[in-house]
Amino acid sequence: MTKTEIMQVGKQAINDEPILILFDESVTPELAMHSIVQRKKDQQPIELKVGSEIHFGDQIYHVTALGHLANQNLNEIAHATLFFKASENESANGVYLEPEVVPNIEVGMEISFL
């Protein structure tokens, strides 16, 4: 299990789209406006696969599909695009989750990758 802490929620990060964009603190200011900025709390690698869980605080989500670059980018720059909908045209950096509802997000919240 790897844990991160939400450091910043961009002003345009949460909108009508069922998507959240994750980045670490190296994100550019332009992208930070649209992103959830997180900081790793440990050095364990993230190794998601179909059936893995991601917890946003006490909200539990299950991985239903995963792009081929998602784990690499999560480990290098804590970046992934989280889709809270069924996989259609799978994004290389996408992590598809259910339930298909965007979680409640706040600064200081812990994200756990199991």
C-alpha positions as CSV (number, residue, x, y, z in Angstrom):
1,M,0.0,0.0,0.0
2,T,1.2,3.5,-0.8
3,K,-0.3,6.6,0.7
4,T,-0.3,10.2,-0.4
5,E,-1.6,13.4,1.1
6,I,-3.6,16.0,-0.8
7,M,-1.7,19.3,-0.7
8,Q,-3.8,21.4,-3.0
9,V,-7.1,21.2,-4.9
10,G,-7.0,23.4,-8.0
11,K,-9.8,25.9,-8.5
12,Q,-10.9,24.1,-11.7
13,A,-10.0,20.5,-10.6
14,I,-13.6,19.5,-9.7
15,N,-16.3,20.3,-12.2
16,D,-19.1,18.5,-14.1
17,E,-16.8,16.0,-15.6
18,P,-16.3,12.6,-13.8
19,I,-12.5,13.1,-13.9
20,L,-9.8,14.0,-11.4
21,I,-6.2,14.7,-12.4
22,L,-3.4,13.9,-10.0
23,F,0.1,15.4,-9.9
24,D,2.9,15.8,-7.4
25,E,4.2,19.2,-6.3
26,S,6.3,19.6,-9.5
27,V,3.2,20.4,-11.5
28,T,3.2,23.7,-13.4
29,P,0.9,26.5,-12.1
30,E,-1.2,26.2,-15.2
31,L,-1.8,22.5,-14.7
32,A,-2.2,22.9,-10.9
33,M,-5.4,24.9,-11.5
34,H,-7.0,21.7,-13.0
35,S,-5.3,19.2,-10.7
36,I,-5.3,17.5,-7.3
37,V,-1.7,18.0,-6.0
38,Q,-0.5,15.2,-3.8
39,R,2.7,14.3,-1.9
40,K,3.8,10.7,-1.3
41,K,4.0,9.8,2.4
42,D,6.2,6.8,1.8
43,Q,8.5,5.4,-0.8
44,Q,6.5,2.2,-1.6
45,P,5.9,1.9,-5.4
46,I,2.3,2.2,-6.7
47,E,1.4,-1.0,-8.5
48,L,-2.3,-0.8,-9.5
49,K,-4.1,-3.5,-11.5
50,V,-7.7,-4.3,-12.3
51,G,-9.3,-5.1,-8.9
52,S,-7.0,-2.8,-6.9
53,E,-8.5,-0.2,-4.6
54,I,-8.0,3.5,-4.1
55,H,-9.3,5.1,-0.9
56,F,-10.0,8.8,-0.7
57,G,-10.2,9.1,3.1
58,D,-12.9,6.5,3.9
59,Q,-14.3,6.5,0.4
60,I,-13.4,3.2,-1.4
61,Y,-13.1,2.9,-5.2
62,H,-12.2,-0.2,-7.3
63,V,-10.0,-0.1,-10.4
64,T,-11.9,-1.4,-13.5
65,A,-9.3,-0.6,-16.2
66,L,-5.9,0.9,-16.3
67,G,-3.8,2.6,-19.0
68,H,-0.4,1.2,-19.8
69,L,1.5,4.2,-18.5
70,A,-0.6,4.8,-15.3
71,N,1.7,3.1,-12.8
72,Q,4.9,4.4,-14.3
73,N,3.6,8.0,-14.2
74,L,2.1,7.6,-10.7
75,N,5.5,6.5,-9.5
76,E,7.6,9.1,-11.4
77,I,5.5,12.3,-10.9
78,A,2.4,11.1,-9.0
79,H,0.4,11.7,-12.2
80,A,-2.7,9.9,-13.4
81,T,-6.1,10.8,-14.8
82,L,-8.8,9.2,-12.7
83,F,-12.0,8.4,-14.6
84,F,-15.2,7.8,-12.6
85,K,-16.9,6.1,-15.6
86,A,-16.6,3.0,-17.7
87,S,-13.5,2.6,-19.9
88,E,-14.3,3.6,-23.5
89,N,-11.2,4.7,-25.4
90,E,-8.7,3.8,-22.7
91,S,-6.3,6.6,-21.9
92,A,-2.6,5.6,-21.6
93,N,-2.5,7.4,-18.3
94,G,-6.0,6.6,-17.2
95,V,-7.2,4.8,-14.1
96,Y,-10.9,3.9,-14.4
97,L,-12.8,3.6,-11.1
98,E,-16.2,2.6,-9.7
99,P,-18.5,3.6,-8.3
100,E,-19.0,6.2,-11.0
101,V,-19.2,9.1,-8.6
102,V,-16.4,11.6,-8.0
103,P,-15.3,11.4,-4.3
104,N,-15.4,14.3,-2.0
105,I,-11.9,15.8,-1.9
106,E,-10.2,18.2,0.5
107,V,-6.7,19.4,1.4
108,G,-5.1,17.1,4.0
109,M,-7.1,14.0,2.9
110,E,-5.1,10.8,2.5
111,I,-5.2,8.8,-0.7
112,S,-4.3,5.1,-0.3
113,F,-3.4,2.9,-3.3
114,L,-3.9,-0.8,-2.4
